């Protein structure tokens, strides 16, 4: 368990899509099934590609498109930049306010 989340494979409270270099078709399939069941779906960030030393690799935004095409669902929440959950967390942690 880390930061209040326990990772489980069955009956999750949330389906989370995050950067995973071990991503498999089975993992995407399971996420799509959870999304179809109406389980809250969270994505960590919408970047389409991730820069590498040799070019680019597909990132979470590309996987979000896969899930949406299969299920018709977009994430209920995107927590990464520039979306509000990450901005709120930064404000709470630092006290910095954006007006």
N, CA, C and O atoms as a DFTB+ gen file, in Angstrom:
396 C
 N C O
     1  1       0.852      -1.167       0.000
     2  2       0.000       0.000       0.000
     3  2       0.899       1.231       0.000
     4  3       1.900       1.284       0.716
     5  1       0.530       2.223      -0.815
     6  2       1.313       3.439      -0.893
     7  2       0.352       4.605      -1.089
     8  3      -0.443       4.596      -2.029
     9  1       0.413       5.596      -0.226
    10  2      -0.431       6.785      -0.328
    11  2      -1.920       6.452      -0.314
    12  3      -2.709       7.112      -0.991
    13  1      -2.309       5.436       0.449
    14  2      -3.716       5.124       0.609
    15  2      -4.311       4.244      -0.472
    16  3      -5.506       3.952      -0.419
    17  1      -3.544       3.816      -1.435
    18  2      -4.038       2.931      -2.483
    19  2      -3.422       1.553      -2.324
    20  3      -2.214       1.417      -2.133
    21  1      -4.252       0.550      -2.405
    22  2      -3.770      -0.822      -2.420
    23  2      -4.017      -1.355      -3.829
    24  3      -5.143      -1.302      -4.323
    25  1      -2.986      -1.861      -4.467
    26  2      -3.119      -2.364      -5.830
    27  2      -3.760      -3.742      -5.814
    28  3      -3.274      -4.661      -5.155
    29  1      -4.863      -3.872      -6.551
    30  2      -5.575      -5.141      -6.649
    31  2      -5.917      -5.413      -8.107
    32  3      -5.993      -4.488      -8.916
    33  1      -6.119      -6.662      -8.434
    34  2      -6.455      -7.058      -9.802
    35  2      -7.953      -7.292      -9.997
    36  3      -8.446      -7.262     -11.125
    37  1      -8.673      -7.525      -8.903
    38  2     -10.093      -7.830      -8.982
    39  2     -10.891      -6.890      -8.096
    40  3     -10.448      -6.527      -7.006
    41  1     -12.062      -6.499      -8.563
    42  2     -12.982      -5.644      -7.804
    43  2     -12.333      -4.363      -7.275
    44  3     -12.426      -4.079      -6.081
    45  1     -11.677      -3.584      -8.144
    46  2     -11.028      -2.363      -7.659
    47  2     -12.046      -1.254      -7.392
    48  3     -13.142      -1.246      -7.952
    49  1     -11.661      -0.328      -6.531
    50  2     -12.469       0.872      -6.315
    51  2     -12.259       1.862      -7.454
    52  3     -13.155       2.637      -7.788
    53  1     -11.067       1.830      -8.047
    54  2     -10.705       2.713      -9.152
    55  2      -9.908       1.928     -10.179
    56  3      -9.169       1.004      -9.838
    57  1     -10.065       2.304     -11.435
    58  2      -9.220       1.786     -12.507
    59  2      -8.249       2.912     -12.855
    60  3      -8.676       4.005     -13.226
    61  1      -6.961       2.654     -12.740
    62  2      -5.958       3.702     -12.932
    63  2      -5.061       3.362     -14.117
    64  3      -4.519       2.261     -14.212
    65  1      -4.920       4.327     -15.011
    66  2      -4.028       4.199     -16.157
    67  2      -2.849       5.129     -15.928
    68  3      -3.006       6.349     -15.895
    69  1      -1.662       4.544     -15.769
    70  2      -0.452       5.324     -15.549
    71  2       0.677       4.793     -16.423
    72  3       0.549       3.736     -17.042
    73  1       1.764       5.520     -16.467
    74  2       2.906       5.125     -17.292
    75  2       3.418       3.769     -16.827
    76  3       3.726       3.584     -15.650
    77  1       3.505       2.825     -17.756
    78  2       3.847       1.446     -17.410
    79  2       4.587       0.820     -18.585
    80  3       3.975       0.491     -19.602
    81  1       5.881       0.658     -18.454
    82  2       6.650       0.062     -19.551
    83  2       6.463      -1.448     -19.638
    84  3       7.019      -2.092     -20.528
    85  1       5.680      -2.020     -18.713
    86  2       5.344      -3.448     -18.794
    87  2       3.890      -3.640     -19.215
    88  3       3.316      -4.712     -19.023
    89  1       3.297      -2.589     -19.795
    90  2       1.900      -2.639     -20.223
    91  2       1.703      -3.759     -21.232
    92  3       2.488      -3.916     -22.167
    93  1       0.645      -4.534     -21.032
    94  2       0.321      -5.644     -21.926
    95  2      -1.099      -5.480     -22.446
    96  3      -1.876      -4.682     -21.923
    97  1      -1.425      -6.237     -23.470
    98  2      -2.784      -6.235     -23.992
    99  2      -3.749      -6.685     -22.900
   100  3      -4.845      -6.136     -22.789
   101  1      -3.365      -7.670     -22.093
   102  2      -4.236      -8.143     -21.012
   103  2      -4.540      -7.032     -20.004
   104  3      -5.672      -6.922     -19.533
   105  1      -3.544      -6.208     -19.670
   106  2      -3.783      -5.097     -18.737
   107  2      -4.756      -4.088     -19.340
   108  3      -5.661      -3.616     -18.652
   109  1      -4.581      -3.754     -20.619
   110  2      -5.493      -2.825     -21.283
   111  2      -6.903      -3.410     -21.368
   112  3      -7.888      -2.697     -21.172
   113  1      -6.994      -4.672     -21.653
   114  2      -8.275      -5.361     -21.743
   115  2      -9.006      -5.278     -20.405
   116  3     -10.197      -4.972     -20.357
   117  1      -8.285      -5.554     -19.322
   118  2      -8.882      -5.508     -17.985
   119  2      -9.338      -4.085     -17.661
   120  3     -10.426      -3.897     -17.115
   121  1      -8.528      -3.092     -17.988
   122  2      -8.913      -1.697     -17.763
   123  2     -10.191      -1.365     -18.530
   124  3     -11.090      -0.717     -17.995
   125  1     -10.267      -1.809     -19.780
   126  2     -11.467      -1.570     -20.588
   127  2     -12.683      -2.241     -19.956
   128  3     -13.761      -1.649     -19.917
   129  1     -12.528      -3.453     -19.468
   130  2     -13.638      -4.130     -18.794
   131  2     -14.094      -3.334     -17.575
   132  3     -15.294      -3.153     -17.365
   133  1     -13.141      -2.854     -16.767
   134  2     -13.488      -2.053     -15.593
   135  2     -14.216      -0.771     -16.013
   136  3     -15.207      -0.383     -15.395
   137  1     -13.721      -0.125     -17.062
   138  2     -14.360       1.107     -17.549
   139  2     -15.790       0.824     -17.999
   140  3     -16.696       1.608     -17.715
   141  1     -15.996      -0.285     -18.694
   142  2     -17.344      -0.650     -19.142
   143  2     -18.279      -0.928     -17.969
   144  3     -19.483      -0.686     -18.057
   145  1     -17.718      -1.439     -16.867
   146  2     -18.514      -1.729     -15.671
   147  2     -18.883      -0.466     -14.904
   148  3     -19.689      -0.509     -13.975
   149  1     -18.290       0.660     -15.299
   150  2     -18.586       1.922     -14.629
   151  2     -17.698       2.246     -13.451
   152  3     -17.969       3.191     -12.709
   153  1     -16.633       1.470     -13.267
   154  2     -15.683       1.764     -12.182
   155  2     -15.010       3.098     -12.489
   156  3     -14.612       3.328     -13.631
   157  1     -14.872       3.986     -11.498
   158  2     -14.205       5.267     -11.740
   159  2     -12.830       5.054     -12.377
   160  3     -12.030       4.243     -11.910
   161  1     -12.578       5.796     -13.446
   162  2     -11.397       5.622     -14.282
   163  2     -10.536       6.869     -14.169
   164  3     -10.978       7.972     -14.490
   165  1      -9.300       6.686     -13.709
   166  2      -8.348       7.777     -13.489
   167  2      -7.145       7.579     -14.407
   168  3      -6.651       6.462     -14.558
   169  1      -6.677       8.661     -15.015
   170  2      -5.439       8.628     -15.800
   171  2      -4.450       9.606     -15.168
   172  3      -4.837      10.637     -14.617
   173  1      -3.178       9.261     -15.259
   174  2      -2.174      10.096     -14.603
   175  2      -1.817      11.346     -15.388
   176  3      -1.496      12.370     -14.785
   177  1      -1.862      11.295     -16.709
   178  2      -1.538      12.466     -17.524
   179  2      -1.936      12.185     -18.978
   180  3      -2.055      11.026     -19.375
   181  1      -2.141      13.244     -19.774
   182  2      -2.629      13.050     -21.134
   183  2      -1.564      13.100     -22.229
   184  3      -1.909      13.176     -23.408
   185  1      -0.284      13.059     -21.872
   186  2       0.759      13.163     -22.895
   187  2       0.641      12.016     -23.897
   188  3       0.516      10.856     -23.504
   189  1       0.679      12.339     -25.187
   190  2       0.546      11.340     -26.252
   191  2       1.839      10.546     -26.428
   192  3       1.809       9.327     -26.596
   193  1       2.961      11.238     -26.390
   194  2       4.268      10.595     -26.556
   195  2       5.203      11.013     -25.433
   196  3       5.084      12.103     -24.874
   197  1       6.128      10.128     -25.115
   198  2       7.155      10.392     -24.111
   199  2       8.503      10.454     -24.832
   200  3       8.863       9.517     -25.545
   201  1       9.251      11.545     -24.657
   202  2      10.543      11.629     -25.335
   203  2      11.535      10.605     -24.774
   204  3      11.568      10.340     -23.573
   205  1      12.329      10.046     -25.667
   206  2      13.388       9.123     -25.281
   207  2      14.683       9.593     -25.918
   208  3      14.686      10.564     -26.675
   209  1      15.768       8.925     -25.622
   210  2      17.059       9.292     -26.217
   211  2      17.066       9.069     -27.725
   212  3      17.847       9.695     -28.441
   213  1      16.207       8.187     -28.209
   214  2      16.206       7.857     -29.643
   215  2      14.963       8.344     -30.383
   216  3      14.777       8.018     -31.556
   217  1      14.112       9.119     -29.713
   218  2      12.901       9.611     -30.366
   219  2      11.746       9.688     -29.379
   220  3      11.812      10.426     -28.397
   221  1      10.696       8.931     -29.638
   222  2       9.516       8.966     -28.785
   223  2       8.961       7.573     -28.580
   224  3       9.144       6.682     -29.409
   225  1       8.276       7.403     -27.454
   226  2       7.525       6.168     -27.210
   227  2       6.092       6.561     -26.853
   228  3       5.879       7.645     -26.309
   229  1       5.104       5.708     -27.143
   230  2       3.724       6.045     -26.803
   231  2       3.577       6.277     -25.297
   232  3       4.189       5.590     -24.480
   233  1       2.752       7.259     -24.959
   234  2       2.542       7.600     -23.547
   235  2       1.058       7.440     -23.207
   236  3       0.290       6.922     -24.018
   237  1       0.661       7.875     -22.037
   238  2      -0.675       7.628     -21.510
   239  2      -1.775       8.171     -22.409
   240  3      -2.817       7.529     -22.538
   241  1      -1.589       9.315     -23.027
   242  2      -2.616       9.866     -23.917
   243  2      -2.964       8.905     -25.044
   244  3      -4.126       8.805     -25.440
   245  1      -1.963       8.198     -25.564
   246  2      -2.223       7.203     -26.617
   247  2      -3.022       6.036     -26.053
   248  3      -3.900       5.501     -26.731
   249  1      -2.726       5.636     -24.819
   250  2      -3.474       4.546     -24.193
   251  2      -4.894       4.994     -23.848
   252  3      -5.828       4.196     -23.919
   253  1      -5.064       6.270     -23.473
   254  2      -6.403       6.805     -23.222
   255  2      -7.246       6.727     -24.491
   256  3      -8.435       6.415     -24.427
   257  1      -6.641       7.006     -25.638
   258  2      -7.359       6.917     -26.914
   259  2      -7.777       5.475     -27.191
   260  3      -8.875       5.233     -27.694
   261  1      -6.917       4.528     -26.870
   262  2      -7.233       3.104     -27.021
   263  2      -8.470       2.752     -26.189
   264  3      -9.412       2.138     -26.689
   265  1      -8.455       3.154     -24.902
   266  2      -9.561       2.837     -24.001
   267  2     -10.845       3.518     -24.471
   268  3     -11.910       2.901     -24.470
   269  1     -10.750       4.783     -24.871
   270  2     -11.942       5.497     -25.326
   271  2     -12.533       4.871     -26.584
   272  3     -13.753       4.755     -26.703
   273  1     -11.688       4.471     -27.513
   274  2     -12.171       3.845     -28.733
   275  2     -12.877       2.534     -28.431
   276  3     -13.885       2.207     -29.058
   277  1     -12.350       1.783     -27.471
   278  2     -12.931       0.498     -27.119
   279  2     -14.191       0.616     -26.268
   280  3     -15.120      -0.175     -26.424
   281  1     -14.228       1.606     -25.361
   282  2     -15.302       1.666     -24.366
   283  2     -16.237       2.860     -24.509
   284  3     -17.342       2.856     -23.967
   285  1     -15.794       3.879     -25.238
   286  2     -16.567       5.113     -25.315
   287  2     -16.368       6.015     -24.108
   288  3     -17.025       7.050     -23.992
   289  1     -15.462       5.631     -23.202
   290  2     -15.227       6.414     -21.982
   291  2     -13.881       7.112     -22.004
   292  3     -12.865       6.554     -22.419
   293  1     -13.911       8.340     -21.547
   294  2     -12.691       9.070     -21.238
   295  2     -12.476       8.960     -19.733
   296  3     -13.405       8.602     -19.008
   297  1     -11.273       9.258     -19.247
   298  2     -11.055       9.206     -17.801
   299  2     -12.017      10.140     -17.068
   300  3     -12.342      11.222     -17.557
   301  1     -12.462       9.710     -15.897
   302  2     -13.282      10.577     -15.060
   303  2     -12.432      11.713     -14.498
   304  3     -12.911      12.829     -14.300
   305  1     -11.167      11.406     -14.248
   306  2     -10.228      12.390     -13.706
   307  2      -8.868      12.157     -14.344
   308  3      -8.416      11.019     -14.476
   309  1      -8.224      13.249     -14.738
   310  2      -6.814      13.211     -15.142
   311  2      -6.085      14.003     -14.072
   312  3      -6.359      15.186     -13.872
   313  1      -5.164      13.358     -13.389
   314  2      -4.546      13.998     -12.228
   315  2      -3.290      14.797     -12.557
   316  3      -2.871      15.625     -11.748
   317  1      -2.684      14.576     -13.706
   318  2      -1.418      15.236     -14.020
   319  2      -1.579      16.594     -14.677
   320  3      -2.688      17.028     -14.988
   321  1      -0.464      17.246     -14.878
   322  2      -0.427      18.582     -15.479
   323  2      -1.185      18.601     -16.799
   324  3      -1.110      17.600     -17.512
   325  1      -1.862      19.580     -17.164
   326  2      -2.176      20.826     -16.446
   327  2      -3.539      20.768     -15.760
   328  3      -4.161      21.812     -15.562
   329  1      -4.009      19.610     -15.399
   330  2      -5.357      19.433     -14.866
   331  2      -5.465      19.826     -13.394
   332  3      -4.481      19.751     -12.659
   333  1      -6.664      20.249     -12.957
   334  2      -6.854      20.801     -11.611
   335  2      -6.364      19.949     -10.439
   336  3      -5.841      20.529      -9.488
   337  1      -6.491      18.608     -10.432
   338  2      -6.035      17.878      -9.237
   339  2      -4.559      18.108      -8.903
   340  3      -4.210      18.217      -7.728
   341  1      -3.699      18.183      -9.902
   342  2      -2.280      18.384      -9.604
   343  2      -2.022      19.818      -9.148
   344  3      -1.184      20.053      -8.277
   345  1      -2.742      20.777      -9.737
   346  2      -2.584      22.172      -9.327
   347  2      -3.042      22.331      -7.879
   348  3      -2.379      23.002      -7.089
   349  1      -4.165      21.720      -7.530
   350  2      -4.668      21.772      -6.158
   351  2      -3.660      21.160      -5.188
   352  3      -3.409      21.721      -4.121
   353  1      -3.085      20.021      -5.548
   354  2      -2.096      19.370      -4.680
   355  2      -0.875      20.255      -4.474
   356  3      -0.338      20.323      -3.369
   357  1      -0.434      20.932      -5.525
   358  2       0.727      21.826      -5.407
   359  2       0.401      22.994      -4.490
   360  3       1.210      23.368      -3.640
   361  1      -0.792      23.573      -4.664
   362  2      -1.201      24.691      -3.804
   363  2      -1.256      24.238      -2.346
   364  3      -0.772      24.946      -1.463
   365  1      -1.837      23.072      -2.086
   366  2      -1.931      22.572      -0.717
   367  2      -0.560      22.292      -0.120
   368  3      -0.330      22.564       1.058
   369  1       0.346      21.754      -0.915
   370  2       1.671      21.395      -0.405
   371  2       2.562      22.620      -0.202
   372  3       3.309      22.687       0.774
   373  1       2.487      23.594      -1.121
   374  2       3.413      24.720      -1.087
   375  2       2.813      26.003      -0.533
   376  3       3.539      26.894      -0.091
   377  1       1.480      26.096      -0.556
   378  2       0.849      27.355      -0.159
   379  2       0.830      28.367      -1.271
   380  3       0.257      29.444      -1.108
   381  1       1.440      28.055      -2.404
   382  2       1.476      28.967      -3.544
   383  2       0.070      29.077      -4.128
   384  3      -0.598      28.062      -4.324
   385  1      -0.376      30.274      -4.401
   386  2      -1.718      30.503      -4.931
   387  2      -1.643      31.105      -6.326
   388  3      -0.829      31.989      -6.593
   389  1      -2.480      30.627      -7.184
   390  2      -2.601      31.175      -8.533
   391  2      -3.926      31.905      -8.605
   392  3      -4.979      31.294      -8.424
   393  1      -3.891      33.204      -8.865
   394  2      -5.130      33.987      -8.938
   395  2      -5.424      34.437     -10.338
   396  3      -6.430      35.107     -10.573
